[in-house]
Amino acid sequence: MVILLKIILKGKDNYKIKKRTSQPSILRDPRFGKHQFAYLPTQNIKLHYVEKGDRNKPMILCLHGFPECWYHYKDLLENLSDQFWVVAVDMRGYGESDKPTKTNKYGMDYLVADVKDLIKSLTNRKCILVSHDWGGAVAWAAVTKHPNLFSKHVSINGPHPQVAGERRSSSI
């Protein structure tokens, strides 16, 4: 009802996507960390990430949900970087990371390969994987396919695929 009223009062143009001419300044706030790019040659893709903390400490890799970006993890970057090296990535298609034009380049195999190749490009140690929403689906697939890359996995609003499937079929 509220949306209908706004459309009547302000018109449909109020809800059109407005292209930004510049990035919001909060996305460049240095308290969240340093902006970097990793080129993954096997994937031929460049991923943007923000890192904060000592690279000699255990790495936490953060995968965001839809339609988010690295900024979803600003609090982890700020609050855990004294104990960990926190890396929050813009997954392919989001934020400042490359956006392939072909939809088949967004399949789970590509996304899992991005995670694997990014970890290998950043460290030779296992990392802690933290994920949310769509990032949780990617994380579960990555942990299943490459368990040797991870010491822990924390999924927020991203149930294990088997449990999610059982739940779906039991509610039908």
Rosetta silent file (secondary structure, phi, psi, omega in degrees, C-alpha in Angstrom):
SEQUENCE: MVILLKIILKGKDNYKIKKRTSQPSILRDPRFGKHQFAYLPTQNIKLHYVEKGDRNKPMILCLHGFPECWYHYKDLLENLSDQFWVVAVDMRGYGESDKPTKTNKYGMDYLVADVKDLIKSLTNRKCILVSHDWGGAVAWAAVTKHPNLFSKHVSINGPHPQVAGERRSSSI
SCORE:     score description
SCORE:     0.000 S_00000001
   1 L     0.000  -42.362 -179.235    0.000    0.000    0.000 S_00000001
   2 H   -63.846  -41.740 -179.714    2.818    2.404    0.893 S_00000001
   3 H   -63.798  -43.374  178.762    4.601    1.720   -2.405 S_00000001
   4 H   -59.706  -43.382  179.025    1.399    2.312   -4.361 S_00000001
   5 H   -62.893  -42.298  178.636    0.880    5.607   -2.555 S_00000001
   6 H   -63.942  -39.252  178.847    4.469    6.691   -3.317 S_00000001
   7 H   -64.099  -42.288  179.409    4.003    5.823   -6.996 S_00000001
   8 H   -63.763  -45.057 -175.872    0.801    7.874   -7.102 S_00000001
   9 H   -77.693  -38.754 -172.762    2.391   10.845   -5.319 S_00000001
  10 H  -111.108  -13.656 -179.759    5.917   10.772   -6.788 S_00000001
  11 L    87.310  164.524 -177.799    5.540    8.773   -9.992 S_00000001
  12 H   -67.039  -25.602 -178.986    7.341    5.656  -11.235 S_00000001
  13 H   -59.970  -23.119  178.162   10.563    7.585  -11.883 S_00000001
  14 H   -62.436  -21.352 -175.285   11.131    7.588   -8.126 S_00000001
  15 H  -110.151    9.549  176.579   11.888    3.843   -8.381 S_00000001
  16 L   -76.411  148.583  176.754   14.170    3.799  -11.408 S_00000001
  17 L   -70.114  128.771  179.945   17.748    2.703  -10.929 S_00000001
  18 L  -106.079  120.349 -179.395   19.977    5.737  -10.816 S_00000001
  19 L   -72.908  130.069  178.287   23.523    5.204  -12.063 S_00000001
  20 L   -78.801  142.131  175.395   26.117    6.595   -9.689 S_00000001
  21 L   -91.350  -18.093  177.297   28.797    8.835  -11.121 S_00000001
  22 L  -148.226  157.937 -178.889   31.082    8.149   -8.179 S_00000001
  23 L   -74.539  142.194  174.962   31.431    5.577   -5.449 S_00000001
  24 L   -58.415  137.524 -174.942   30.000    6.396   -1.997 S_00000001
  25 H   -61.376  -27.770 -178.937   32.890    7.620    0.174 S_00000001
  26 H   -61.135  -28.799 -179.883   32.101    5.067    2.913 S_00000001
  27 H   -70.570  -13.026  178.448   33.316    2.307    0.565 S_00000001
  28 H  -111.694   12.412 -179.866   36.802    3.854    0.663 S_00000001
  29 L   -63.798  120.082 -175.281   36.952    4.432    4.419 S_00000001
  30 H   -65.789  -15.869  179.547   40.458    3.265    5.429 S_00000001
  31 H   -66.287  -19.296  179.947   39.275    1.900    8.787 S_00000001
  32 H   -86.541  -16.018  177.509   37.866   -1.114    6.923 S_00000001
  33 L   131.566 -167.352 -175.663   41.171   -2.020    5.309 S_00000001
  34 E  -105.217  133.369  178.997   43.139   -1.896    2.109 S_00000001
  35 E   -83.764  132.612 -178.410   41.585   -2.441   -1.318 S_00000001
  36 E  -138.013  167.686  173.765   43.377   -4.970   -3.508 S_00000001
  37 E  -131.529  141.860  174.867   42.842   -6.935   -6.693 S_00000001
  38 E  -121.036  125.754  174.161   43.793  -10.532   -7.440 S_00000001
  39 E   -93.434  125.721 -179.467   44.076  -11.732  -11.012 S_00000001
  40 E  -106.034   97.549 -172.711   43.210  -15.416  -11.295 S_00000001
  41 L   -62.422  -34.512 -179.522   44.809  -16.599  -14.553 S_00000001
  42 L   -67.597  -24.477  179.080   43.117  -20.012  -14.643 S_00000001
  43 L  -100.341  -14.377 -174.392   39.768  -18.229  -14.492 S_00000001
  44 L    53.331   51.533 -177.301   40.882  -15.165  -16.486 S_00000001
  45 E  -143.861  149.201  177.382   39.148  -12.959  -13.952 S_00000001
  46 E  -112.012  126.066  178.584   40.088  -10.143  -11.593 S_00000001
  47 E  -111.323  135.993  175.678   38.555  -10.132   -8.120 S_00000001
  48 E   -90.991  141.134  174.471   38.460   -7.122   -5.829 S_00000001
  49 E  -147.659  160.081  175.022   38.914   -7.638   -2.112 S_00000001
  50 E  -117.573  131.698 -178.765   39.461   -5.631    1.047 S_00000001
  51 E  -125.243  147.501  175.708   41.973   -6.914    3.566 S_00000001
  52 E  -151.379  137.637  179.872   42.828   -5.887    7.068 S_00000001
  53 L   115.403  175.093 -177.946   45.145   -7.431    9.612 S_00000001
  54 L   -81.043  124.089 -179.419   48.528   -9.110    9.688 S_00000001
  55 L   -63.654  -13.165  177.655   49.086  -11.547    6.790 S_00000001
  56 L   -85.212   -9.888  178.990   51.011  -13.784    9.201 S_00000001
  57 L   -89.798  165.894  179.109   47.879  -14.402   11.282 S_00000001
  58 L   -57.730  138.714 -178.236   45.166  -16.927   10.351 S_00000001
  59 E   -90.040  135.013  168.538   43.161  -15.789    7.339 S_00000001
  60 E  -109.109  120.538  175.856   39.390  -15.383    7.402 S_00000001
  61 E  -103.630  127.493 -174.640   37.933  -15.285    3.885 S_00000001
  62 E  -111.603  126.673  177.341   34.451  -13.759    3.684 S_00000001
  63 E  -112.185  122.363 -176.121   31.927  -14.525    0.911 S_00000001
  64 L   -83.701  169.409  177.425   28.926  -12.198    0.679 S_00000001
  65 L   -96.623 -169.509  179.509   25.335  -12.891   -0.305 S_00000001
  66 L   -97.897  135.305   -2.146   23.088  -11.468   -2.997 S_00000001
  67 L  -104.195   55.555 -170.983   23.059   -8.579   -3.891 S_00000001
  68 L   -93.194 -166.155  177.227   25.837   -7.510   -1.538 S_00000001
  69 L  -153.577 -170.155 -178.367   29.581   -6.899   -1.769 S_00000001
  70 H   -52.767  -31.454 -173.645   32.639   -6.919    0.504 S_00000001
  71 H   -59.389  -22.425  176.562   31.068   -4.127    2.575 S_00000001
  72 H   -55.367  -28.278 -176.050   28.731   -6.665    4.215 S_00000001
  73 H  -102.433   21.523 -178.718   31.772   -7.713    6.278 S_00000001
  74 H   -56.796  -37.384 -179.115   32.900   -4.236    7.366 S_00000001
  75 H   -68.851  -38.693  176.432   32.356   -5.119   11.035 S_00000001
  76 H   -66.379  -41.990  178.169   34.491   -8.272   10.794 S_00000001
  77 H   -57.725  -44.045 -176.822   37.210   -6.327    8.995 S_00000001
  78 H   -74.402  -39.564 -169.525   37.188   -3.719   11.719 S_00000001
  79 H   -99.255  -17.142 -179.329   36.763   -5.937   14.782 S_00000001
  80 H  -108.827   -3.811 -174.447   38.653   -9.152   14.015 S_00000001
  81 L   -71.751  -10.059  174.891   41.707   -7.774   12.244 S_00000001
  82 L   -78.124  -23.928 -179.072   43.699   -7.587   15.480 S_00000001
  83 L  -109.520  -18.941 -175.285   43.575  -11.409   15.763 S_00000001
  84 L  -136.662  164.429  167.704   43.147  -12.437   12.113 S_00000001
  85 E   -97.119  106.775 -173.883   43.949  -11.431    8.585 S_00000001
  86 E   -98.196  128.608 -179.644   40.442  -10.701    7.316 S_00000001
  87 E  -125.814  117.604  177.550   39.776  -10.745    3.569 S_00000001
  88 E  -112.961  116.982 -172.675   36.347   -9.759    2.231 S_00000001
  89 E  -101.355  147.599  164.508   36.008  -10.401   -1.485 S_00000001
  90 L   -87.173  112.354  179.713   33.629   -9.078   -4.110 S_00000001
  91 L   -66.936  163.136 -178.567   32.630  -12.319   -5.827 S_00000001
  92 L   -52.682  136.259  179.543   32.490  -12.360   -9.636 S_00000001
  93 L    91.756   -5.138 -176.045   29.722  -10.125  -10.900 S_00000001
  94 L  -123.240  155.138  173.024   29.676   -7.886   -7.824 S_00000001
  95 L    50.590 -130.500 -176.628   31.270   -4.632   -6.733 S_00000001
  96 L   -94.673    3.695  176.604   34.596   -3.933   -8.383 S_00000001
  97 L   -76.616  160.492  178.610   35.268   -7.529   -9.434 S_00000001
  98 L   -59.316  150.807 -178.606   35.006   -8.555  -13.082 S_00000001
  99 L  -126.299   88.672  178.409   31.536   -9.182  -14.452 S_00000001
 100 L   -55.520  143.867 -177.303   31.565  -11.808  -17.201 S_00000001
 101 L   -83.711  -25.131 -179.336   28.880  -11.154  -19.816 S_00000001
 102 L   -86.074  128.448 -176.363   28.001  -14.813  -20.461 S_00000001
 103 H   -63.560  -28.462 -179.669   25.612  -16.241  -17.868 S_00000001
 104 H   -67.337  -14.082  177.979   27.260  -19.674  -17.992 S_00000001
 105 H   -79.558    3.311  177.890   30.365  -18.067  -16.411 S_00000001
 106 H  -109.356   12.920  178.439   28.414  -17.769  -13.139 S_00000001
 107 L   -66.596  159.169 -176.253   27.974  -21.515  -12.634 S_00000001
 108 H   -57.733  -37.248  179.477   28.950  -23.068   -9.321 S_00000001
 109 H   -59.826  -39.960  178.364   32.104  -24.658  -10.783 S_00000001
 110 H   -67.525  -43.103 -177.980   33.403  -21.203  -11.743 S_00000001
 111 H   -65.438  -41.247  177.685   32.520  -19.694   -8.371 S_00000001
 112 H   -65.772  -41.332  177.272   34.193  -22.524   -6.454 S_00000001
 113 H   -62.246  -36.840  176.050   37.275  -22.223   -8.686 S_00000001
 114 H   -59.079  -46.897 -179.059   37.363  -18.478   -7.880 S_00000001
 115 H   -62.043  -49.440 -179.444   37.431  -19.259   -4.148 S_00000001
 116 H   -59.014  -49.817 -176.921   40.103  -21.948   -4.536 S_00000001
 117 H   -67.480  -35.204  177.436   42.311  -19.823   -6.814 S_00000001
 118 H   -64.645  -45.957  178.856   41.922  -16.719   -4.635 S_00000001
 119 H   -59.450  -47.847 -178.787   43.011  -18.628   -1.526 S_00000001
 120 H   -62.907  -30.870  179.295   45.980  -20.133   -3.372 S_00000001
 121 H   -76.848  -20.892 -175.998   46.990  -16.685   -4.650 S_00000001
 122 H   -99.969  -32.240 -174.116   46.899  -15.193   -1.146 S_00000001
 123 L  -154.513  160.288  173.122   48.289  -17.890    1.151 S_00000001
 124 L  -108.207   14.057  179.072   49.690  -21.394    1.320 S_00000001
 125 L  -109.861  164.191  173.367   47.850  -22.067    4.596 S_00000001
 126 L   -68.087  153.814  178.164   44.333  -23.222    5.378 S_00000001
 127 E  -126.728  167.555  172.909   41.830  -20.448    6.002 S_00000001
 128 E   -94.575  127.623 -179.105   38.608  -19.925    7.898 S_00000001
 129 E  -104.355  123.356  177.265   35.710  -19.463    5.484 S_00000001
 130 E  -116.751  132.146 -175.216   32.839  -17.206    6.565 S_00000001
 131 E  -142.209  158.431  179.654   29.828  -16.958    4.288 S_00000001
 132 E  -141.530  135.709  170.230   26.346  -15.500    4.086 S_00000001
 133 L    57.670 -124.102  179.430   23.318  -16.246    1.901 S_00000001
 134 H   -58.310  -36.739  175.194   24.427  -16.952   -1.725 S_00000001
 135 H   -59.765  -29.835  177.090   28.018  -16.897   -0.483 S_00000001
 136 H   -65.903  -40.440  177.497   26.964  -19.757    1.812 S_00000001
 137 H   -63.615  -43.384  178.175   25.940  -21.899   -1.147 S_00000001
 138 H   -64.667  -42.224 -178.950   29.288  -21.197   -2.814 S_00000001
 139 H   -63.297  -45.630  179.283   31.131  -21.863    0.447 S_00000001
 140 H   -59.175  -40.800  178.915   29.431  -25.233    1.023 S_00000001
 141 H   -66.236  -40.576  179.513   30.388  -26.275   -2.513 S_00000001
 142 H   -66.077  -44.415 -179.820   33.986  -25.079   -2.003 S_00000001
 143 H   -64.030  -38.271  179.034   34.341  -26.832    1.365 S_00000001
 144 H   -67.915  -42.951 -176.104   32.933  -30.044   -0.118 S_00000001
 145 H   -79.981  -33.288 -175.326   35.174  -29.962   -3.195 S_00000001
 146 L  -132.288   60.443 -175.634   38.370  -28.640   -1.538 S_00000001
 147 H   -61.148  -24.087 -179.626   38.253  -29.490    2.205 S_00000001
 148 H   -68.094  -11.720 -179.037   42.056  -29.270    2.420 S_00000001
 149 H   -88.745  -10.278 -169.530   41.868  -25.473    1.965 S_00000001
 150 E  -126.064  138.117  173.646   39.822  -24.784    5.090 S_00000001
 151 E   -93.916  -28.686  179.323   40.339  -25.103    8.826 S_00000001
 152 E  -152.048  158.758  174.727   36.792  -23.938    9.663 S_00000001
 153 E  -139.745  126.136  176.377   33.612  -22.874    7.907 S_00000001
 154 E  -117.650  118.725 -179.942   30.974  -20.560    9.344 S_00000001
 155 E  -112.996  122.289 -179.718   27.806  -20.234    7.279 S_00000001
 156 E  -106.302  117.847 -178.661   25.330  -17.498    8.164 S_00000001
 157 L    57.235   41.238  177.664   21.892  -18.026    6.610 S_00000001
 158 L  -146.028   81.272 -174.960   23.346  -20.680    4.330 S_00000001
 159 L   -65.721  157.161  175.510   22.216  -24.170    5.351 S_00000001
 160 L   -56.742  136.617 -176.041   24.060  -27.280    4.267 S_00000001
 161 H   -56.014  -35.950 -179.419   22.724  -28.225    0.811 S_00000001
 162 H   -66.630  -43.307  179.239   21.618  -31.695    1.942 S_00000001
 163 H   -66.235  -42.329  178.898   19.605  -30.286    4.860 S_00000001
 164 H   -61.342  -41.266  178.453   18.103  -27.581    2.653 S_00000001
 165 H   -65.345  -41.611  178.211   17.089  -30.228    0.114 S_00000001
 166 H   -63.488  -40.392 -179.397   15.540  -32.463    2.777 S_00000001
 167 H   -64.895  -42.904  179.072   13.610  -29.518    4.170 S_00000001
 168 H   -61.333  -45.605 -176.088   12.294  -28.559    0.733 S_00000001
 169 H   -72.173  -27.679 -179.635   11.105  -32.063   -0.070 S_00000001
 170 H   -79.363  -17.008 -178.695    9.470  -32.565    3.341 S_00000001
 171 L   -96.380    2.025 -178.554    7.404  -29.377    3.018 S_00000001
 172 L   -84.467    0.000    0.000    5.920  -30.301   -0.348 S_00000001
